[in-house]
């Protein structure tokens, strides 16, 4: 009745349904490795069988010694030792195979998580802190991988060991079998009552671990700012608070585990004493031999341990399903992938003719209700340089992300098509993204060499092409003065270069792709006016008519732009009077 009540409660609060969905997701990975898992089960089962046979052999060995049957003693001793050695070898082989499968599974899960993170649309990606993502791709992936490899094999092996032990004990003495299982009803009731608490504690532990990792990651990334602003003591104190929170959560979970383990251990101890007492009593009565008594005690221990292992699969499965749920939160997020694909001829035409970008009455709001702009209209043709100006937070970067397909507008029409071919609209598949070069506001250099960084945009780029891109970005002089030139090392986040150098290298990487669309988001903010103007003029002179859209806070840039749009107050306004190619700079300057 208690079980039925608890099951009903779990169905009502949704925890059982959640666990079932998460368990099915884990089962999907188990199916991928069914052959390896089946072999793993086979090895574990062989080990369990030989463990049982070893226990039986010990009974006959002891009885033979008691009866001084020398020939029988030698035979059984050889069998006993053989079973023991085989059990050890099987265990070693199983351990090796488990490690191989475990590493393959954890790598597969991490690949799936990593790919999902890269594909999540920008708005939904903001739901996660980078430290939390690191925790999910490491700790949660490891927990799920362990359940994929171990859950079903452990269950089957323990059932086999439990059944075998029970049958052998029943064969010799059914009362002993009943006594050995005396803790079973108690274990089942307790585990059933504690499922929801276990899940709650598991979630709290995962969240506390993610928060701590997020804090570490954020602190280390901004360590220069922390030192510069004299905030070391502030962040040290906050770190202590984070650690204290993690300690409190861990101790709560530890306290819960100790109480559970203590109760189960005392129950097991009582059962052990009952089994031992019964075996001594039967030996005293002369109903069993000393060897049978040893067998009883061994098998009773196996029976209890296998049953306890089966019960312990409940918290293990809760931990695994909790981690699976956290991974599923990432994998099931909407992506910025497009279901449609582009005609190859359309993409070829776009590269040859150049690309027109047209926004007609486009509106966008974030999920949490923040309206960015509405009825925005922008036109950018091949060979034109278009500027987006306006206050910080006005929506300039958001607009670029819409052009890149990272965010989806709610209203209006976004047209990206080859020049003079408006009917051939380009959708955002992987091939279409190669039409774009993008330099974001944030540091975009990766660990490796300068050449490695530029070849990310064009893997087959020659040294001559790298040099040309660096010249256009006004970066060749400082790169050529480095001891290793383009093979100079780039440290994490480019910290061995100045902000201006990082921006020029990022622009060079964007230019080496020779894409027909170039998006620059505050890409020249750290450069002096002359260098900035020189780079932008180089871009305007690129052969092949590049469509360039840039965001800026500098009026000095606007003189070389064909049109200027102000993004502010939920509106996107054109300066310069409609289709005029020469913007009204006075209006722009007044806007600043």
N, C-alpha and C positions, 0 to 999 in steps of 0.2 A: 504493500500500500504506500509505503514511504517512497519507494522508487517511482511508482506511478505519479505520485504528487509532484516529485522533483522534476520528472520528465515533462509533465504538464507545465510547471512553472518555467522551465527552460525554453519550452516552445513559445510560451507567451512573451518572455522577455527577449526572444530572438537569438539568444546565445547558442542554442543547439543548431539553429538554422545557419548561423554564421560559420560555426565550426564545420558543418557538413559541406558548405560551399568551399571553404578553405581546404578541407581534406580532399575534396574532388580535384582541386587545383594541384595539390601535391601528387595525387594519383596520376595526373597527366605526365609528370616527370618520371614517376616509377615505371609507367608504360614504355617510356623511351629506353629504359635500361632493363627491360624485363628479362632478357637473356642473362645479363650479368647478375641481376638480383636473384634469379632462379638458381644460378650456379652457387651464389653466396648462401642461399637457403640450403642447398644440397650439402655444402661443406659444413655448415653449422649443424645440420641434422645429423650428419655422420659423427661429428664431435659429440653431440648429445647422446647418441646411441652408444658410442664407445664409453662414455661416462657411466651410463647405466650398466653396461656389461662389466666394466671395471669394478663397480660396486658389488655385483653378483659374484664376480671372480674372487673378491676379497672374502666373501662369506665362506666359499668352499676352501679357500686357502687357510683360513683360521680354523675351520672344522678339521681339515686334514692335519694341521699342526697339533690340534688337541688330541686327535686319534693316532698321531705318530705314523701316518701313511706316507712314507718317504717318497715313493714313486709318484704318487698323486701330487705331493707337495711341489716337486720339481716341475711337473707339467703345468700345474695351475700357476706357479710362480712365473714361468715363462710367458704364459697367456696374460697374466696380470701386468707384467712389465711391458709386454707388447702393446696391450690396450692403452697403457699410460703414455708410452712413447708416441703412438699413433695420434692420441688426443692432443699431445703437445705439437706435433708436426702439423696436424689439421688446423690447430689454433694459429700457428705462425703463418700458414698459407692463407687462411681466412683474413688475417690481419693485413697481409700484403694486398690481397685482392680488394679488401674494403677500402684501403688507402687510395688505390688507383681509381675505383669507382667514385669514391667520395670527392676526389679532386676533379674528375670529369664533370660530375654533377654540379659541384659548386661553381666551376668555371662556366658551365652552361647557364646556370641561374644568373650569375653576374653579368654574362653577356646580354641576357634578356633584359635585366634591369638597366644596364648601361645604355642599350639601344633605346629602351623606352624613355629614359631620361632625356636622351638627345632628341627624341621625337615628340615629347610633350609640348603642346603649344605654350607660348610664353606666359600667358595669363595664368594657366593652371600650374605652371612650374613655380610660380610665386607662392604657392601653398606650402612649399617645402623649403626649409633652410638647408644650405649645402652640407652642413655638418650632419643633419638628420639623414640626408641622402647617403652620405658616407657610411653612417651606421647601418642603414638598411642593406647597402650593397656588400657590407662586410659581415657584421654579426648576424643579421637576419638570414642572409643567404647561407651562412655556415650552419645555422640551426636547421633550416629546411633541408639542406643537403644531407645532414645527419639523419633526418627522418626518412628521406628517400631511400638511403642505403640501409638503414638499420631497423625501421619500424616493422615492416612486414616480416623480414627474416627473423627478427627477435621474437615477434609474436608467434610465428609458426614453430620456431625452435623451442620456446618456452612451453607451448602447448604440448609438443611432442615429449619434452622432458617431464612435464607434469603428468601427462597420460601414462607414460611408461612407468614412472615411479609409483603412481597410484595402482596400476594393474599388478605390479610385482608385489607391493605391500599387501594388496587385497588377496593375492594368491597365498601368502603366508599367514596373514592375520587381518581380518576386515576391521576389527576394533581399532588397531593401530592406524589404519587408513582414515577412519573417521576422526580420530584424535588429531592426526596430522593436518586435517582440513578444518579444525575447530575455529581457526581465525578467519576463514574465508568469508562467512556472512558479515562479520564485523568490518573487515577490509572493504567489502563491496559497499556497505552502507556509508562508511566514512568517506570513501572516495567519491561516492555519488553526491554527498552533501557538500563536498569541498570543491567541486568542479568550477563553479562560478567564481569562488574566491581565488582559486589558482589562476584563472584567466585574468581576473582583475589585477592581481599582483604581478603577473607576467607583463601585462600592458604597461603598468606603472614603471616596472624596471626598464623596459625597452624605451619608454619616453624619457625617463631620467638619464639613461645612457646617451640618447640622442641629443638631449639638451646640453649635456656636458661636452660631447664631441663638437657640437655646434659652437659652443663658447670658445673652446680651444682653437678651432679652425678660424673663427672670426678674429680672435685676438692675435694669432700668429700672422694673419694676412695684413693686419693693421698695426703691426708692432712699431713701425717707424713713427706713425702718428701718435701712438700711445706715449712713446718716449719724448717726442717733440713737444707735446702738450703737458708733460709732467703728470701723466695719469697712471703711472705704474702702481702707486698705492691704491688708487681707486679700483683698477682692474684686478689687483691682487686680492683685495677684499671681496670683490664680486666673485672671484674664482673660489675663494674660501666658502662663500655662500652656496655656490653651485656644488662644491664637493660635500658640504654639509647636507644639502638636499639629497644628493646621491647616496650619502651614507645612511640617512634616515630611511629612504626608500629601500635600500639594500638590507638594512637591519630589520625592517618590518617584514620583508620577504623571508629573511633568515629566521626570524622568530616564528613565523607561520610554518615554515618548513620543519623547524625543530619540534614544534608542538605535534605536528603530524607524524614526524618520524618517531618521536618519543612514544606516542600512543601505539603506533604499529609495532615498535620494537618490544614494548612491554607485553603486548598481545602475543607476539611471536615467542618471547621468552617463556611465558606461561605455557604455551603449547609445547615448547621444547621440553620443559620439565615434565609435562604430562606424558609425552611420548617416552621420555627416558624412564620415568617411573613405571609405566606400563611394561616396557621392555624388560626392566629388572624383575618386575613381578612375574612375568611369563617365564623368565629364565629361572627364577627361584622355584616356580611350580614344576619346572622340567619340561614345559611344552615346547620350548625353543632351545636351540644350541647357542653357544657364545658367538659363533659366526653369524647366526641369524640375527642376534641382538645388534651386532655391529652393522649388519646390512640394514636393519630397521632404522637405526639412528642416521645412517648415511642417506637413505632414501627419504626419510622424514625431513631431513635438512634440504634435500633436493626439491621435495614437494613444496615445502614452505618457500624456498628461495625462488622457485619457478613461478609460484602463485604471486609472490611479492613482486617479481619482475613484471608479471602480467599487469598487476595493479599499478606499478610504477610507470607503465606505458601511458597511463591516463595523464599525469602531469607532463610527461614528455610530449604527448600528442597535443596537449593544450599549448605548450611552449612553441611547438612546431606550427600549429594552426595560427597562433598569434603572430608569429613571424611571417607566415604565408599571407595573412591579412594585410600586414604592413607592406609587403612586396606587391600584393595585388592592387593596393591603393595607387602605386606608381604605374603599374602596367596597364591598368584600366582607365587612366586619365586620357582625355581627348588629345589627339595628336594634331600636328599641323600638316600631316600628309594629305595629299589630295587623291581622291578615288579615280579621277579622270587622268588620262595621259595625253601628251602632246604628239601631234603629227611631226615626224622627223623633218619633213619639208618646211614646216612652219618655223622650227627652231633654226634650220639652216638659213632661211630667209631673214630671220631676226638678226643673225650674226652678220649677214652680208649687207642688209639694208639699214640696220640700226633699229632701235626700239622706241615706240611712242608709249608714254605712260599717261593715262587719263583717269582722273577721279571725277565722277559726276554725282553730285549730291550725296556724298558718302558720309555716313554717321557712325560713330563708335562710342560705346560705353563699356566700362569694365563690369564684370559680373557683380561686384559689390555695390553697383549702382552709380559709380562716379562717371558722369558724362564728360567726355574729352572734347569732342567737337561734333557738329552736325551740319549736314548739307555742304560739305567741303568739296570744292572744285579746283582741280589742279591739272595743268597740261605741261608735259615736258617732251620735246621732240629730239631726235638725233642731232647731236652737235650743240645742243643748248645746255647751259648751266643754270639751274634753278636753285634759288636760295629760299630756305624756310627760316624765318626769324620770329622772335617772340620771347616772352618771359620764360624762365625755367619752370618746368612743370606744365607748360601750356599745351603740350601734345605733339611736339616736333618729332621726338624719338618714336612715339607711338605711331605716328603716321608712316615713318620709315619701316617699322615692323609690320605694318599692314601691307606695304609694298613688297616686303620680303615674304609675305605669307605666314609670318609667325603669329599674327593676330588676325582674326576674322571680323570684318566690319558687319554691322547689323542691317545697314540700309544703304541704298545707292549702288552704283556700278563702278567697279574697278576694271579698267581696260589696260592690258599690257599686250601690245601686238606689233608685228613688223611694220615699218614705215609704209604708208599708203596701202595697208592691208588690214583695215579695221575689223573685218569679218573673221580674221584668224586670231582670236584671243588666246593668249598663252595661260595655261593653268600651272599651279605650283607643284609639279612633280620633281623628282631628283635631277632630271636633265635640265629642266627650266632654271633651276637654281644656279646652274653654271653660267647663265646669262648675266648674273649679278656679281659685282664685287662690292664689298661692304667693309667700311672701317668704322667700328663703333667707338663710343666715348671711352669705354674702359680699355685698360691695357690688354692687348691681344697677342702678345708675344709668348711663345711656348719654349720650354726647355729644349736645348739642342744647339745648332749653329744658326748663323744668319741665313746661310744657304738653305738649311732644313726648313726654316720658317717661310722663306719665299717659295720653296717648292711645295709647300702645302697647297698653295693656290694653283700651281702647275707642276706636277710631279716630274715631267720630262724636260723642265726648263734647263737650257744650257747656261754656261757661265756668262756667255755674251748677253743672253736675255736677262740674266740676273743683274749684270752691270747696267744695261739699258734702263731697267726698272729703277735701280738705285739712282741713276743720273736724273731721271724724270722726277723722282721724289726728293731730289737735292740731298741724297744721303751717301752718294758715292765717295765724296771727299773724306768724310770721317771714317767710313768703313775701310777705305783703301789705306788709311793711316794706322789701322789696327794691325798688330803683329801677324795675325793669321787671316786678315782680310775677311772675305765672305765666309770663311771657315772658323771665324771667331765664335767662341762659346756664348750662348745666351743663357743667363742664369734664370732661376724661377721668376716669372712675371717681368723679366727684363730688367732686374734691379741693378745690373751693372751698366745700364745706359741711362741717360737723362730722359725726361719726359718728351722733350723735343725730338731726340733721336729715336725714341720708341715710336712716336707718331709718324716720323718719316719712313721708318722701316715697315710700319703697318700699311702706309700708303703704297710703298713699293710693292709689297705683297699683293695688294689689291690691283695694282696696275699690270703686274706680270701675267695675270690671267687673261688680259685683253678682252674683258667682257664688254658687251655693248651698253650695260647699265652700271653706273658707279654711284654708290651712296656713301656720303661722307657725313658722319654724325659728330660734329665738333672735332673733326679729325685734325684741324690745324690750330687748335686753341692754345697750344704751348709754343707755337712758332712766332718769330718776329714778323712784322708786317711784310717786309721785303721778301723773306723766304716763302711766306704763305702765298703771296701774289705770284711769285715765280713758279711755284708748284702748280697752282691753279691755271696759270697760262699754259704750262706744259700739257696739262690735261686737255685744255681746249684745243690744242694743236694736234692731238692724237689722230692719226689717220684711221678712218673707219667710223667717224661720227658717233662719239660716245654720248649717251644721255646721262648727264650728271646732276644729281640732286644733293644739296648739302644743307646742313643746319649750321647756324653760326650766331654769335652775339657781337660780331665785329662789323661795323659799317664799312670798314676799309675793303672788305671782300666784295661788297655789293656792286661796286663799279664795273666788275667784269662779268656780272650775272645778266642773263637775258631777261629773267623775270624774278620778282621777289614776292613771296607770299608771307603774310603775317598770321601765325597760328596762336590765337589767344582768346580767352573768354568764350571758349566753345565754338569759335568761328575760324574760318580760314579765308583771309581776305587778300585779294590781289592788289599790289601796288602798281601804278604805272598805267592804269586805264585799259582794261580789257586785254586785247591782243597785242598791245604795244610791246615791242621787243626791248625798249629802253625804259627801265623802271624810273619812277619819280623818286630820286634819292633824297630830296628834301623831306618828303613825307616819311620816308624810312628813318631818317636821322631824327625827326621829331618824335617818332614812335619810341626811339631809344631814350 
